């Protein structure tokens, strides 16, 4: 590994304190952005979405399992795929352990894919995950929330993705959507994020950002070409 400038401990501390000022400034900006995010208006969800899961057929309201907040990770696993997206699997490896802690703060996290449940269950068992994962194959949920696309949408420049700021060629894309259950018992859509907006949910990337090499992806054919499903690294 190529060395950075090597200095004394006192010089390092001075540079680190200067950088700490920038870190604190970013933290304050992030707090402000989070407050703005929570203040966004909501949209009532009236569509009768139906999901197939380990507990049978469930509605979007059922997925809350008694809590007031629901986070849905849109996992790229389409009908007939041999295995799930390796990038989404990377994210799932990271949020698997957070689910029990989210539940303690009135948040349910559920994974949703368009593949039939039998295909989801086979891949989930292979990966060793125990989080709840349901199929939206029987409804338009994935299409309505901007993570599944028809052949017609993908023609030409590609399907509009991330609120139309990007074009996507595949039939499935990653994303995360947040819902709330109001005092009136209705379900509301409060937030969705895609693309780089998902970065904050991946703890491994946050750790890599602290290391000398960072994510070390600049010279790769594409940013995540190094990534493997966690049972494939030994191959």
C-alpha positions as CSV (number, residue, x, y, z in Angstrom):
1,X,0.0,0.0,0.0
2,X,1.3,3.4,-0.9
3,X,2.0,5.6,2.1
4,X,0.5,8.9,2.8
5,X,2.7,11.7,4.3
6,X,4.2,10.4,7.6
7,X,4.3,12.9,10.4
8,X,4.8,13.1,14.2
9,X,1.9,12.4,16.5
10,X,1.4,16.1,17.3
11,X,1.2,16.9,13.6
12,X,-1.3,14.1,13.1
13,X,-3.4,15.4,16.0
14,X,-3.5,18.9,14.5
15,X,-4.6,17.6,11.1
16,X,-7.2,15.3,12.7
17,X,-8.7,18.2,14.7
18,X,-9.0,20.2,11.6
19,X,-10.8,17.3,9.9
20,X,-13.0,16.9,13.0
21,X,-14.4,20.4,12.4
22,X,-15.6,19.3,8.9
23,X,-17.0,16.0,10.3
24,X,-19.0,18.0,12.9
25,X,-20.3,20.3,10.2
26,X,-21.4,17.3,8.1
27,X,-23.2,15.8,11.2
28,X,-25.1,19.0,11.7
29,X,-26.1,19.1,8.0
30,X,-27.2,15.5,8.2
31,X,-29.3,16.2,11.3
32,X,-31.0,19.1,9.4
33,X,-31.5,16.9,6.4
34,X,-33.1,14.2,8.6
35,X,-35.4,16.7,10.1
36,X,-36.4,17.9,6.7
37,X,-37.0,14.3,5.6
38,X,-39.3,13.6,8.5
39,X,-41.3,16.8,7.7
40,X,-42.1,15.7,4.2
41,X,-45.8,15.4,3.4
42,X,-47.4,12.0,3.2
43,X,-49.5,10.2,0.6
44,X,-52.3,8.0,1.6
45,X,-52.0,4.4,0.2
46,X,-55.4,3.1,-0.8
47,X,-54.4,0.4,-3.3
48,X,-55.2,-3.1,-1.9
49,X,-51.7,-4.5,-2.3
50,X,-51.5,-8.2,-1.5
51,X,-48.3,-10.0,-0.6
52,X,-47.5,-13.8,-0.3
53,X,-45.3,-14.6,2.7
54,X,-44.5,-17.2,5.3
55,X,-47.7,-16.1,7.2
56,X,-49.9,-16.5,4.0
57,X,-51.5,-13.6,2.0
58,X,-51.1,-10.2,3.7
59,X,-51.9,-6.6,2.9
60,X,-49.5,-3.7,3.3
61,X,-51.2,-2.9,6.6
62,X,-50.6,-6.4,7.8
63,X,-46.9,-6.1,7.3
64,X,-46.7,-3.5,10.1
65,X,-47.4,-6.4,12.6
66,X,-48.8,-3.9,15.1
67,X,-46.2,-1.2,14.8
68,X,-46.7,2.3,13.5
69,X,-43.7,2.4,11.1
70,X,-42.8,0.1,8.2
71,X,-39.6,0.1,6.1
72,X,-39.6,-2.0,2.9
73,X,-36.4,-2.9,1.2
74,X,-37.0,-3.5,-2.5
75,X,-34.7,-6.5,-3.1
76,X,-33.9,-7.3,-6.8
77,X,-35.1,-10.8,-7.3
78,X,-37.4,-11.2,-10.3
79,X,-39.5,-14.2,-11.3
80,X,-37.4,-17.0,-12.6
81,X,-34.0,-15.6,-11.5
82,X,-31.5,-18.3,-10.4
83,X,-30.4,-16.1,-7.5
84,X,-30.9,-12.6,-6.0
85,X,-28.9,-9.5,-6.9
86,X,-25.5,-9.6,-5.2
87,X,-25.7,-5.9,-4.4
88,X,-29.0,-6.2,-2.7
89,X,-27.6,-9.3,-0.9
90,X,-24.7,-7.1,0.4
91,X,-27.3,-4.7,1.8
92,X,-29.3,-7.6,3.3
93,X,-26.2,-8.9,5.0
94,X,-25.9,-5.5,6.7
95,X,-29.5,-4.9,7.8
96,X,-30.2,-8.5,8.9
97,X,-28.9,-7.8,12.4
98,X,-30.6,-4.4,12.7
99,X,-34.2,-5.7,12.5
100,X,-34.6,-6.6,16.1
101,X,-33.3,-3.2,17.2
102,X,-35.6,-1.4,14.8
103,X,-38.5,-3.4,16.2
104,X,-37.7,-2.0,19.7
105,X,-38.2,1.5,18.2
106,X,-41.6,0.8,16.7
107,X,-40.2,0.0,13.2
108,X,-40.9,-3.1,11.2
109,X,-38.5,-3.9,8.3
110,X,-39.7,-6.2,5.6
111,X,-38.0,-7.3,2.4
112,X,-40.1,-7.4,-0.8
113,X,-39.3,-8.9,-4.2
114,X,-41.4,-9.7,-7.2
115,X,-40.3,-13.3,-7.5
116,X,-42.8,-16.0,-6.3
117,X,-42.5,-16.9,-2.7
118,X,-41.1,-20.4,-3.4
119,X,-38.1,-18.8,-5.2
120,X,-37.6,-16.2,-2.5
121,X,-37.6,-18.9,0.2
122,X,-35.0,-21.0,-1.6
123,X,-32.6,-18.1,-1.9
124,X,-33.2,-16.9,1.7
125,X,-32.4,-20.3,3.0
126,X,-29.2,-20.5,0.9
127,X,-28.1,-17.1,2.3
128,X,-28.9,-18.1,5.9
129,X,-31.1,-15.0,6.5
130,X,-34.1,-15.2,8.9
131,X,-35.8,-11.8,8.2
132,X,-39.3,-11.6,6.8
133,X,-39.3,-11.6,3.0
134,X,-42.6,-11.5,1.0
135,X,-43.5,-11.7,-2.7
136,X,-45.3,-8.8,-4.5
137,X,-45.8,-11.1,-7.5
138,X,-49.6,-10.9,-7.2
139,X,-49.8,-7.0,-7.3
140,X,-48.3,-3.9,-8.8
141,X,-46.5,-2.8,-5.6
142,X,-43.0,-2.9,-7.2
143,X,-44.1,-1.1,-10.3
144,X,-45.9,1.6,-8.4
145,X,-42.9,2.3,-6.2
146,X,-40.4,2.6,-9.0
147,X,-38.3,-0.6,-8.7
148,X,-39.9,-2.9,-11.4
149,X,-40.2,-2.0,-15.0
150,X,-42.1,-3.3,-18.1
151,X,-40.4,-4.1,-21.4
152,X,-41.9,-1.0,-22.9
153,X,-40.5,1.2,-20.1
154,X,-37.0,-0.2,-20.7
155,X,-37.0,0.4,-24.4
156,X,-35.0,3.3,-25.8
157,X,-33.1,5.2,-23.2
158,X,-34.3,2.9,-20.4
159,X,-36.9,3.1,-17.6
160,X,-37.1,6.2,-15.5
161,X,-35.5,5.5,-12.1
162,X,-34.8,7.5,-8.9
163,X,-37.7,9.9,-9.6
164,X,-36.6,10.1,-13.2
165,X,-33.1,11.3,-12.6
166,X,-31.5,8.1,-13.9
167,X,-32.3,5.5,-16.6
168,X,-32.4,1.8,-15.8
169,X,-32.0,-1.1,-18.2
170,X,-32.9,-4.0,-16.0
171,X,-36.4,-5.3,-15.1
172,X,-35.7,-4.9,-11.3
173,X,-34.0,-2.1,-9.4
174,X,-33.1,-1.5,-5.7
175,X,-34.8,0.9,-3.4
176,X,-36.2,1.5,0.0
177,X,-39.6,2.8,1.0
178,X,-41.0,4.0,4.3
179,X,-44.7,3.9,5.4
180,X,-46.6,5.0,8.5
181,X,-49.9,4.0,10.0
182,X,-51.9,7.0,11.0
183,X,-54.2,7.5,14.0
184,X,-57.0,7.0,11.5
185,X,-55.8,3.5,10.8
186,X,-54.8,4.3,7.2
187,X,-51.4,3.6,5.6
188,X,-49.3,6.5,4.3
189,X,-46.2,6.5,2.1
190,X,-43.7,8.9,3.7
191,X,-40.4,8.4,1.9
192,X,-38.5,6.4,-0.8
193,X,-34.9,6.4,-1.8
194,X,-32.9,4.8,-4.5
195,X,-29.4,4.5,-6.0
196,X,-26.8,6.3,-3.9
197,X,-29.5,7.2,-1.4
198,X,-29.2,3.6,-0.2
199,X,-25.6,4.1,0.9
200,X,-26.4,5.1,4.4
201,X,-28.1,1.7,5.0
202,X,-24.9,-0.3,4.3
203,X,-22.6,-0.4,7.4
204,X,-19.8,-2.2,5.6
205,X,-19.5,0.7,3.1
206,X,-19.4,3.2,6.0
207,X,-16.5,1.2,7.6
208,X,-14.6,1.0,4.3
209,X,-15.0,4.8,4.0
210,X,-12.9,5.1,7.2
211,X,-10.0,3.0,5.9
212,X,-7.0,4.2,3.9
213,X,-8.1,2.6,0.7
214,X,-11.7,3.6,1.1
215,X,-14.0,1.6,-1.2
216,X,-11.1,1.2,-3.6
217,X,-13.5,1.0,-6.6
218,X,-12.2,3.8,-8.9
219,X,-10.1,1.5,-11.1
220,X,-12.8,-1.3,-11.4
221,X,-14.9,-1.9,-14.6
222,X,-17.8,-0.8,-12.5
223,X,-18.1,0.2,-8.8
224,X,-19.2,-3.1,-7.3
225,X,-17.5,-5.6,-9.6
226,X,-15.5,-6.9,-6.6
227,X,-18.6,-7.9,-4.8
228,X,-19.8,-11.6,-4.4
229,X,-22.7,-13.3,-2.7
230,X,-21.3,-14.1,0.8
231,X,-21.1,-17.8,0.0
232,X,-19.1,-17.2,-3.2
233,X,-15.9,-15.5,-1.9
234,X,-14.1,-18.8,-1.5
235,X,-14.5,-19.7,-5.1
